[in-house]
């Protein structure tokens, strides 16, 4: 990261590691950093959606999945996105509150 602080890959991979260890706040900060790069791929939105979902923020997870869907509608991940979106929407509806 010191050699190329603008490269999206380093914060992305660190965010993945943090999320695997359930360090959601650190994962979120790193994933957001990765997403700020103009060269970041659409899969950054999948990672953000996963982190938001696991952090109790379903509306943010939905927004990230919708962004991913617009950016990469032909992705092989779209089948899974179509499965997860309705579940997140149900979760949000049953919570009766916003998640911010």
C-alpha positions in Angstrom: 0.0 0.0 0.0 2.9 2.4 0.6 4.3 1.8 -2.9 1.0 2.4 -4.6 -1.6 4.0 -2.3 -4.0 4.5 -5.2 -4.2 0.8 -6.1 -7.6 -0.6 -5.1 -6.3 -4.2 -4.6 -4.5 -3.7 -1.3 -7.4 -2.3 0.7 -9.8 -4.7 -1.0 -7.7 -7.7 0.0 -7.3 -6.4 3.5 -11.0 -5.8 3.7 -11.6 -9.4 2.7 -9.3 -10.6 5.4 -10.9 -8.4 8.0 -14.4 -9.6 7.0 -13.3 -13.2 7.3 -12.3 -12.4 10.9 -15.6 -10.6 11.5 -13.8 -7.3 12.0 -16.6 -5.5 10.3 -15.7 -1.9 11.0 -12.1 -2.3 9.8 -13.4 -4.3 6.8 -15.8 -1.5 5.9 -13.2 1.2 6.1 -10.9 -0.7 3.8 -13.6 -1.7 1.3 -14.7 1.9 1.1 -11.1 3.0 0.5 -10.9 0.4 -2.3 -14.1 1.6 -3.8 -12.8 5.2 -4.1 -10.3 4.2 -6.7 -11.4 4.9 -10.3 -9.9 1.6 -11.4 -11.8 -0.5 -8.8 -13.8 -3.3 -10.4 -17.5 -3.8 -9.8 -16.7 -6.7 -7.3 -15.9 -4.0 -4.7 -19.7 -3.5 -4.4 -20.2 -7.2 -3.7 -17.7 -7.0 -0.9 -19.3 -3.8 0.5 -22.7 -5.5 0.3 -21.5 -8.5 2.3 -19.9 -6.2 4.9 -23.0 -4.1 5.2 -25.3 -7.2 5.4 -23.2 -8.7 8.2 -23.1 -5.4 10.0 -26.9 -5.1 10.3 -27.2 -2.5 7.5 -29.4 -4.2 4.9 -30.4 -1.0 3.1 -26.8 -0.2 2.4 -26.2 -3.8 1.3 -29.2 -3.5 -1.1 -27.8 -0.2 -2.5 -24.4 -1.8 -3.2 -26.0 -4.9 -4.9 -28.1 -2.6 -7.0 -25.0 -0.6 -8.0 -23.2 -3.9 -8.9 -26.2 -5.0 -11.0 -26.1 -1.8 -13.0 -22.4 -1.9 -13.5 -22.0 -5.6 -14.3 -25.4 -7.0 -15.4 -23.7 -9.9 -17.2 -21.6 -11.0 -14.3 -21.6 -14.7 -13.3 -22.4 -13.4 -9.8 -25.8 -12.0 -10.8 -27.6 -15.3 -10.1 -26.5 -15.0 -6.5 -27.3 -11.3 -6.4 -30.8 -12.1 -7.6 -31.2 -14.6 -4.8 -29.9 -12.3 -2.0 -31.7 -9.1 -2.9 -35.2 -10.3 -2.0 -34.0 -11.7 1.3 -32.3 -8.4 2.2 -35.5 -6.6 1.3 -37.5 -8.9 3.5 -35.1 -8.4 6.3 -35.3 -4.7 6.0 -39.1 -4.7 5.8 -39.5 -6.9 8.9 -37.0 -4.8 10.9 -39.4 -1.8 10.5 -36.6 0.7 10.8 -33.8 2.1 8.8 -30.4 0.7 9.4 -28.4 4.0 9.8 
